[in-house]
């Protein structure tokens, strides 16, 4: 995430960056030190998408301060 935004690790920590998923379950998170995008919950495709052929989980990266 840091690399994709073109920032350095201390800069992203100072901006109040957080990751938000649709719905109640937060399937993704930012790893504390590395800020890598990681899975935070078990993702069960059959439960989430049932008979849908293409399964998509959306999440948003929210930055507290201006970039």
Secondary structure as GFF3:
##gff-version 3
##sequence-region A 1 67
A	DSSP	alpha_helix	2	5	.	.	.	ID=ss1
A	DSSP	alpha_helix	9	14	.	.	.	ID=ss2
A	DSSP	beta_strand	18	21	.	.	.	ID=ss3
A	DSSP	beta_strand	28	30	.	.	.	ID=ss4
A	DSSP	beta_strand	37	39	.	.	.	ID=ss5
A	DSSP	alpha_helix	45	49	.	.	.	ID=ss6
A	DSSP	beta_strand	59	62	.	.	.	ID=ss7
###
